[in-house]
Amino acid sequence: MFPRFASIRCFPLQQFGTVPNSHSFPFSFLTYCTIASNTDIDERLNRPHRVNSIRNLKNVDAALNFFQKMVTMNPLPTVKDFNLLVSFVVKMKHYETSISLIKHFCSLDVKPNVITLNIVINCLCRLCHTPFAFSVLGIMFKIGLEPTVVTLTTIVNGLCVEGNVAEAVNLVGHMEKMGYQPDSHTYGTIINGLCKTGDTSSAIRFLRKMEERNCKAQVIVYSMIIDSLCKDRLVSEALNLCSEMVGKGIQPNIVTYTCLIHGLCNSSRWKEAATLLNEMMQKEIYPNVQTFNILVDALCKEGLLMGAKSIIAYMVQMGEEPNVVTYNSLISGYCLQNLMKEAMKVFDLIVNKGCLPDIVTYSSLIHGWCKVKDIDKAISLLGDMVNKGLHPDVVIWNTLIGGFCNARKPLAAKELFFTMHKHGQLPNLQTCGIILDGLFKCHFHSEAISLFREMEKMSLDLNIVIYSIMLREMCSSGKLKDAQELFSCLPAKGLKVNVYTYTIMIQGLCKEGLLDEAEDLLMKMEEDGCLADMCTYNVLVQGLLRRKDFSRSRKYLQIMKAKGFLADATTTELLIHYFSGNEGHNDLQEFLQKTV
């Protein structure tokens, strides 16, 4: 057949799933292609009129009606005409319909060509069925059609879309071994996939490879990498790459400038962002809504609300209408500064403009009202969003539950906890932590423990943070035995005890005067590979000082000094209290110099 295809047959296609045979392939495509391969169709005299009709189609229904006319023509139109029609359907994103149409005309002895099967491969990749796309590639070999760079690049893109970027890179390598020269679209596809997965360094390597192969990168490719560098906080490197691009005669566009401005704003490099904004406008590249939104959002996050409002005013002056994203940034900025009346004015403005508030709008406002402990207004907004058909996510529920707890209404928070599922949301670990912590802080210990037991029965995958909250409160409320029992069960639950959890237990033991047990636990944690931190040592030293065990206090203070740990305010206060009641200030000064 084609010698250079030998290596593609060695490409590990089986890792993408079993290659379907003519019966298992969903569209029985091999059968139709094989039948059609026996017939040749000549060009028709009325083809220009037919092509013009296809190009003037307005919608999918019109395309389907025209297809029905085509399949009843005698003689049948050429495969080129059918490809043109199906390409229109593909552009309308009706991928399954496109495959069905190809299946139909192939069954009528219209011989598919490479373009036909490229369309099928593209549709399958768009439907995230890349394994079947490889199957069609196999069909091409079987019926004697030679895949093109477009064929393979389409599969590369499909792999990237499905997140199999490493396999896409491997396929590009196989393409080169087969004698195909990847083009700018192939490289652009790979670079886009790598940037989306955060592998910026590999994306840059492919850019350099493009240059080595004399394959000129377009501004869109550079913009992808510049955006990825900015997301990695490598803004200086992004600026350097932009300068390199300009040096090669490739001018930045609105996307390039917007990415760089975003990166500079996120790094608080305001003057450079302003300079870049001026530069792009001098080149008659004017900011769009996205550019303005980036500026507004960055200023609001920095608390520079007047600057954000000035940008919005300028935005309107430039003929760009602020959208819900713009207003959401302003609302969030007001909420961060507890300026809830101003935030609600912006909300009313959104509604009056007919710009529908979204879940982000409500989330910011609910968080703002909870922060200022006006729970009634937060609940009112929850009702408003539900009435408008918006579904509060788990973040909003967590905000409300935390708001009720902070407003000293933990039982109402508990009620919300059990209401979430009615709105299609299940509590996550953060929800569990917020409600348990709130109940304990409001001294509803029995309710908290009862809820914790219910959480365990709910098969929630509780983590060490949740158990640490329970241990902390059990120890602080004098229920050390219960805490020890729970602590001993943690390994059996598959949980790795961390330094924070050990410190809680050491503090609990010290509080009950069980200093030997506290010291033993310190040694055990280090034997288990969990190194005590500054907080752990301070907690132990404080326990020893409170029990007047100065000898061991000195020992651990010396260990702390050797490790570079400092005595905290409580430890220092206890030391001063101890010495002022015993040996005097001179001894204190000498001791502190030696040990602290």
C-alpha positions in Angstrom: 0.0 0.0 0.0 1.9 3.1 1.2 5.3 2.2 2.8 5.5 5.2 5.0 2.3 4.1 6.9 4.1 1.1 8.4 5.0 3.1 11.5 1.4 4.2 12.1 0.5 0.6 12.3 3.0 0.3 15.2 1.4 3.3 17.0 -0.3 1.8 20.1 -3.9 2.3 19.0 -5.2 -0.3 21.4 -4.6 2.1 24.3 -7.4 4.2 22.9 -9.9 1.3 23.0 -10.6 -1.7 20.8 -10.6 -0.8 17.1 -14.1 -1.6 16.1 -14.8 -4.0 13.2 -17.4 -3.3 10.5 -20.2 -4.6 12.8 -19.2 -3.0 16.1 -18.4 0.4 14.7 -21.5 2.5 15.6 -22.0 3.7 12.0 -21.1 0.5 10.2 -18.8 2.8 8.3 -16.4 0.2 6.9 -19.3 -1.6 5.1 -20.4 1.6 3.3 -16.9 2.7 2.4 -16.1 -0.7 1.0 -19.2 -0.8 -1.2 -18.7 2.7 -2.5 -15.1 2.1 -3.4 -16.2 0.2 -6.5 -17.9 3.2 -8.2 -16.6 6.4 -9.9 -18.8 9.5 -10.2 -18.2 12.0 -13.0 -18.6 15.7 -12.5 -22.1 16.9 -13.5 -22.9 19.8 -15.8 -25.2 21.5 -13.4 -22.7 21.4 -10.6 -22.1 25.3 -10.3 -25.8 25.8 -9.6 -25.8 23.0 -7.0 -22.6 24.3 -5.3 -24.1 27.8 -5.2 -27.3 26.5 -3.6 -25.3 24.6 -0.9 -23.3 27.8 -0.1 -26.5 29.7 0.4 -28.1 27.3 2.9 -29.4 29.1 6.0 -29.8 26.3 8.6 -29.6 22.6 9.2 -33.2 21.9 8.2 -32.5 23.5 4.8 -29.4 21.4 4.5 -31.2 18.2 5.3 -33.9 19.0 2.8 -31.3 19.7 0.1 -29.6 16.5 1.0 -32.8 14.6 0.3 -33.0 16.2 -3.1 -29.4 15.3 -3.8 -29.8 11.6 -3.1 -32.8 11.4 -5.5 -30.9 13.0 -8.4 -30.1 10.8 -11.3 -27.2 10.7 -11.9 -26.1 11.4 -8.3 -23.9 14.4 -7.4 -20.2 14.0 -6.9 -18.6 13.2 -3.6 -17.2 16.8 -3.6 -20.8 18.1 -3.5 -21.8 15.8 -0.7 -18.6 16.8 1.2 -19.5 20.5 0.8 -23.0 19.9 2.1 -21.9 17.9 5.1 -19.2 20.4 5.9 -21.9 23.0 6.3 -23.7 20.7 8.8 -20.5 20.2 10.7 -20.0 24.0 10.9 -23.5 24.1 12.6 -22.0 21.6 15.2 -24.4 18.8 14.2 -21.7 16.1 14.3 -23.8 13.0 14.7 -26.1 14.1 11.9 -23.1 14.7 9.7 -21.8 11.2 10.2 -25.3 9.8 9.4 -25.4 11.8 6.2 -22.0 10.4 5.1 -23.2 6.9 6.0 -26.3 7.5 3.8 -24.5 8.7 0.6 -21.8 6.1 0.9 -24.5 3.4 0.9 -25.6 4.8 -2.5 -22.3 3.9 -4.1 -20.8 7.4 -3.8 -17.1 6.8 -3.3 -15.7 8.6 -0.2 -12.4 10.4 -0.6 -9.9 11.6 2.0 -11.9 14.7 2.7 -15.0 12.6 3.4 -13.2 10.5 6.0 -11.4 13.6 7.4 -14.9 15.0 8.1 -15.9 11.8 9.9 -12.7 11.9 12.0 -13.3 15.5 12.8 -16.9 14.8 13.9 -15.8 11.9 16.1 -13.0 14.0 17.7 -15.6 16.8 18.4 -17.8 14.2 20.0 -14.8 13.1 22.2 -14.7 9.7 20.4 -11.0 9.8 19.5 -10.7 5.9 19.7 -13.2 5.7 16.8 -11.3 8.3 14.9 -8.3 6.0 15.0 -10.7 3.3 13.6 -11.6 5.5 10.7 -7.9 6.0 10.1 -7.6 2.2 9.9 -10.5 2.2 7.3 -8.5 4.7 5.2 -5.7 2.3 5.0 -8.0 -0.6 4.2 -9.7 1.1 1.2 -6.5 2.6 -0.2 -6.8 6.2 0.8 -3.7 8.1 2.0 -4.2 10.2 5.2 -3.0 13.8 5.0 -1.4 16.1 7.6 -5.0 17.4 8.2 -6.2 13.9 9.0 -3.5 13.3 11.7 -3.7 16.9 13.0 -7.4 16.5 13.5 -6.7 13.4 15.7 -4.0 15.3 17.5 -6.5 18.0 18.3 -9.0 15.4 19.5 -6.5 13.9 21.9 -5.7 17.3 23.3 -9.4 18.2 23.7 -9.9 14.9 25.7 -6.9 15.8 27.9 -4.6 13.1 26.4 -1.9 15.7 25.5 1.0 13.3 26.1 -0.5 10.9 23.6 -1.0 13.8 21.2 2.7 14.6 21.5 3.5 10.9 20.8 1.4 11.0 17.7 3.2 14.0 16.3 6.4 12.2 16.8 5.0 9.2 14.8 3.9 11.6 12.1 7.4 12.8 11.6 8.7 9.2 11.5 6.2 8.5 8.8 7.5 11.3 6.7 4.8 13.8 7.4 5.9 17.4 8.1 3.7 18.8 10.9 2.4 22.2 9.8 1.7 25.4 11.8 -1.8 24.1 12.6 -0.3 20.8 14.0 2.2 22.7 16.2 -0.4 25.3 17.2 -2.8 22.5 18.3 -0.1 20.8 20.5 1.1 24.1 21.9 -2.5 25.0 22.8 -3.0 21.6 24.5 0.3 22.0 26.5 -0.6 25.5 27.6 -4.0 24.4 28.8 -2.5 21.7 31.0 0.0 24.2 32.4 3.1 22.7 30.7 4.4 26.0 29.4 8.0 24.9 29.2 7.1 22.1 26.7 5.0 24.5 24.8 8.0 26.8 24.4 10.1 23.8 23.2 7.5 23.1 20.5 7.6 26.8 19.5 11.4 26.5 19.1 10.9 23.3 17.1 8.6 25.2 14.8 11.2 27.8 14.2 13.9 25.2 13.5 11.6 23.6 10.9 11.0 27.0 9.3 7.4 26.8 10.2 6.3 30.3 11.0 4.3 30.7 14.2 1.4 33.1 14.0 0.4 35.7 16.6 -2.2 33.2 18.0 0.5 30.7 18.9 2.6 33.3 20.7 -0.4 34.6 22.5 -1.2 31.1 23.9 2.3 30.9 25.4 2.2 34.5 26.6 -1.1 33.8 28.4 0.3 30.6 29.9 3.4 32.4 31.2 1.3 35.1 32.7 -0.8 32.4 34.5 2.4 31.0 35.8 3.2 34.5 37.2 6.2 34.6 34.8 5.1 38.0 33.5 8.7 39.3 32.7 9.2 36.1 30.5 5.9 36.8 28.8 7.0 40.4 28.0 10.3 39.1 26.7 8.5 36.6 24.4 6.3 39.4 23.1 9.3 41.5 22.3 10.9 38.6 20.5 7.7 38.1 18.5 7.7 41.8 17.5 11.3 41.5 16.5 10.3 38.8 14.1 7.8 41.1 12.4 4.7 39.6 14.1 2.6 42.3 15.7 0.6 41.6 18.9 -3.2 41.7 18.7 -5.9 42.4 21.2 -5.6 38.9 22.7 -1.8 39.3 23.2 -2.2 42.7 24.9 -5.1 41.5 27.1 -3.1 38.5 28.3 -0.1 40.8 29.2 -2.3 43.4 30.9 -4.0 40.7 32.9 -0.6 39.3 34.0 0.7 42.7 34.9 -2.4 43.6 36.9 -2.2 40.3 38.8 1.4 41.2 39.7 0.3 44.7 40.8 2.6 46.2 38.1 0.1 49.0 37.4 2.4 51.4 35.7 3.5 48.8 33.1 -0.1 47.8 32.6 -1.0 51.4 31.9 2.0 51.8 29.5 0.9 48.7 27.6 -2.7 49.9 27.4 -1.4 53.2 25.9 0.9 51.4 23.5 -1.9 49.2 22.1 -4.2 52.2 21.7 -1.5 54.2 19.9 -1.5 51.2 17.4 -5.2 51.6 17.1 -5.8 48.3 18.9 -8.6 49.3 21.2 -9.5 47.4 24.4 -12.6 45.2 24.2 -15.0 44.2 27.0 -12.6 41.5 28.2 -9.7 43.9 28.5 -11.8 46.4 30.4 -13.1 43.7 32.7 -9.6 42.6 33.6 -8.7 46.1 34.6 -11.9 46.6 36.6 -11.4 43.3 38.4 -7.8 43.9 39.3 -8.5 47.4 40.6 -11.4 46.1 42.7 -9.3 43.4 44.2 -6.8 46.0 45.2 -9.5 48.1 46.8 -9.1 50.9 44.2 -12.8 51.3 43.6 -12.7 54.8 42.3 -10.2 53.7 39.7 -12.5 50.8 38.7 -15.4 53.2 38.3 -13.3 55.5 36.2 -12.4 52.5 33.9 -16.1 51.6 33.6 -16.9 55.2 32.7 -14.2 55.2 30.0 -15.4 51.9 28.8 -18.9 53.3 28.1 -17.3 56.4 26.5 -15.4 54.0 24.1 -18.7 52.4 23.1 -18.2 49.1 25.1 -21.2 48.1 27.2 -20.3 46.8 30.7 -21.7 43.2 31.1 -22.5 41.1 34.2 -18.8 40.2 34.6 -17.9 43.9 34.9 -20.6 44.6 37.5 -19.7 41.4 39.4 -16.2 42.7 39.9 -17.5 46.0 41.2 -20.0 44.3 43.6 -17.2 42.1 44.9 -15.0 45.1 45.5 -17.7 46.9 47.5 -18.4 43.7 49.5 -14.7 43.3 50.3 -14.8 46.7 52.0 -18.2 46.0 53.7 -19.9 48.7 51.5 -23.1 46.7 51.1 -25.4 49.6 50.3 -23.1 50.5 47.3 -23.0 46.9 46.3 -26.8 46.7 46.3 -26.9 49.9 44.2 -24.8 48.1 41.5 -27.1 45.1 41.8 -30.2 47.2 41.2 -28.4 48.8 38.3 -27.8 45.4 36.7 -31.5 44.5 37.1 -32.7 47.9 35.7 -30.4 47.5 32.7 -31.9 44.1 31.9 -28.5 42.5 32.5 -29.4 39.3 34.4 -27.4 38.7 37.7 -25.7 35.3 37.7 -24.6 33.0 40.5 -21.4 35.0 40.9 -23.4 38.1 41.6 -25.5 36.4 44.3 -22.5 34.6 45.8 -20.6 37.9 46.3 -23.6 39.7 47.8 -24.5 36.8 50.1 -20.9 36.6 51.3 -20.9 40.4 51.9 -24.1 40.4 54.0 -22.9 37.4 56.0 -19.7 39.1 56.7 -21.5 42.1 58.2 -23.8 39.6 60.0 -27.0 40.7 58.3 -28.3 37.1 57.7 -31.8 38.2 56.9 -30.6 40.0 53.7 -28.4 37.1 52.8 -31.4 34.7 53.1 -33.6 37.1 51.1 -31.0 37.0 48.3 -31.0 33.2 48.4 -34.7 33.1 47.9 -34.4 35.7 45.1 -31.9 33.6 43.1 -33.9 30.4 43.6 -37.0 32.2 42.3 -35.0 33.3 39.2 -34.1 29.7 38.4 -30.5 29.9 39.7 -29.2 27.0 41.7 -27.0 27.9 44.7 -23.8 26.0 44.7 -22.0 24.5 47.7 -19.9 27.7 48.1 -23.1 29.7 48.7 -24.4 27.2 51.2 -21.1 27.2 53.0 -21.1 31.0 53.2 -24.7 31.0 54.6 -23.9 28.3 57.1 -20.8 30.1 58.2 -22.8 33.4 58.4 -25.4 31.8 60.7 -22.6 30.5 62.9 -20.9 33.8 63.1 -24.2 35.5 64.0 -24.5 33.0 66.9 -27.3 31.1 65.2 -25.7 27.6 64.9 -29.0 25.7 65.1 -30.3 27.6 62.1 -27.0 26.8 60.4 -27.6 23.1 61.2 -31.0 23.3 59.6 -29.5 24.7 56.4 -27.0 21.9 56.5 -29.8 19.4 56.2 -31.7 21.6 53.6 -28.9 21.6 51.0 -29.8 18.2 49.5 -33.3 19.5 48.6 -31.6 22.0 46.3 -29.4 19.4 44.7 -26.3 20.0 46.7 -24.4 17.7 49.1 -22.2 19.0 51.9 -18.5 18.9 51.2 -15.7 18.7 53.8 -15.6 22.5 54.1 -19.3 22.5 54.9 -18.7 19.9 57.7 -15.9 21.8 59.1 -17.8 25.1 59.2 -20.9 23.7 60.9 -19.0 21.7 63.5 -16.7 24.6 64.3 -19.7 26.9 64.6 -21.6 24.6 66.9 -18.6 24.2 69.2 -17.8 27.9 69.3 -21.4 28.6 70.3 -21.1 26.0 73.0 -23.5 23.5 71.4 -21.2 20.6 72.1 -23.8 17.8 72.3 -25.3 19.0 69.0 -21.9 19.1 67.4 -21.0 15.6 68.5 -24.4 14.3 67.4 -24.0 15.9 64.0 -20.5 14.4 63.7 -21.9 10.9 64.3 -24.5 11.6 61.6 -21.8 12.7 59.2 -20.0 9.4 59.8 -23.2 7.5 59.0 -23.7 9.6 55.8 -20.5 8.0 54.3 -18.9 11.5 53.9 -15.2 11.0 53.4 -14.2 13.0 56.5 -10.6 14.0 56.5 -8.1 14.7 59.2 -9.2 18.4 59.4 -12.7 17.4 60.5 -11.3 14.9 63.1 -8.9 17.5 64.4 -11.8 19.9 65.0 -13.5 17.1 67.1 -10.3 16.3 69.0 -9.7 20.0 69.7 -13.1 20.6 71.2 -13.2 17.3 73.1 -9.9 18.2 74.7 -10.9 21.8 75.5 -14.2 20.6 77.1 -12.4 18.1 79.4 -13.4 15.0 77.4 -9.9 13.7 77.1 -10.8 10.0 77.2 -13.2 10.5 74.3 -10.5 12.3 72.4 -8.0 9.6 73.1 -10.4 6.9 71.9 -11.1 8.9 68.7 -7.4 9.6 68.1 -6.5 5.9 68.4 -9.1 5.1 65.7 -7.6 7.4 63.1 -5.0 5.0 61.5 -7.8 2.4 61.1 -9.8 5.0 59.1 -6.9 5.4 56.7 -6.1 8.9 58.0 -2.5 10.2 58.4 -2.2 12.1 61.6 -0.5 15.5 61.0 1.5 17.8 63.3 -1.6 19.9 64.0 -3.5 16.9 65.3 -0.6 15.7 67.4 -0.3 19.1 68.9 -4.0 19.2 69.9 -3.6 15.9 71.8 -0.4 17.0 73.5 -2.2 20.2 74.6 -5.1 18.1 75.9 -2.7 15.9 77.9 -0.9 18.9 79.3 -4.2 20.5 80.3 -5.1 17.4 82.4 -1.6 17.4 83.9 -0.5 14.2 82.1 2.9 15.5 81.3 4.7 12.1 80.9 2.0 11.0 78.4 2.4 14.3 76.5 6.2 13.8 76.4 5.7 10.2 75.2 3.4 11.4 72.4 5.9 14.0 71.3 8.5 11.2 70.9 6.0 8.9 69.2 5.1 11.5 66.6 8.7 12.0 65.7 9.2 8.2 65.5 6.3 8.1 63.1 8.0 10.6 60.9 5.9 13.6 61.9 8.3 16.3 63.1 7.1 18.6 65.8 7.0 22.3 64.9 7.4 25.5 66.9 3.7 25.4 68.0 4.1 21.8 69.3 7.1 22.7 71.5 5.5 25.9 72.8 2.4 23.9 73.8 4.5 21.3 75.7 6.7 23.9 77.4 3.6 25.9 78.5 2.1 22.7 80.0 5.3 22.0 81.9 5.6 25.6 83.2 2.0 25.6 84.4 2.8 22.5 86.4 6.1 24.1 87.7 8.2 21.5 85.9 11.1 23.9 85.3 13.7 21.2 84.6 11.9 19.7 81.7 10.8 23.2 80.5 14.5 24.2 80.3 15.3 21.0 78.4 12.7 21.6 75.7 13.5 25.3 75.5 17.1 24.4 74.7 15.8 21.9 72.0 13.7 24.7 70.6 16.7 27.0 70.4 18.8 24.4 68.7 16.0 23.9 66.1 15.7 27.6 65.5 12.2 27.8 67.1 11.1 30.9 69.1 9.2 31.0 72.3 5.7 32.6 71.6 4.0 35.3 73.6 2.3 32.8 76.0 5.5 30.9 76.7 7.4 34.1 77.3 4.7 35.4 79.7 4.7 32.1 81.7 8.6 32.4 81.9 8.4 36.0 83.2 5.7 35.0 85.7 7.8 32.0 86.9 11.0 34.0 87.4 9.3 37.1 88.9 7.8 34.8 91.6 11.1 32.9 92.2 14.6 34.0 91.3 14.3 37.7 90.1 14.8 39.6 86.9 18.6 39.0 86.6 18.2 35.3 86.5 15.4 35.7 84.0 17.6 37.8 81.7 20.5 35.2 81.9 18.1 32.3 81.3 16.4 33.9 78.3 19.8 34.7 76.8 20.9 31.1 77.0 17.7 29.3 76.0 15.3 31.6 74.1 
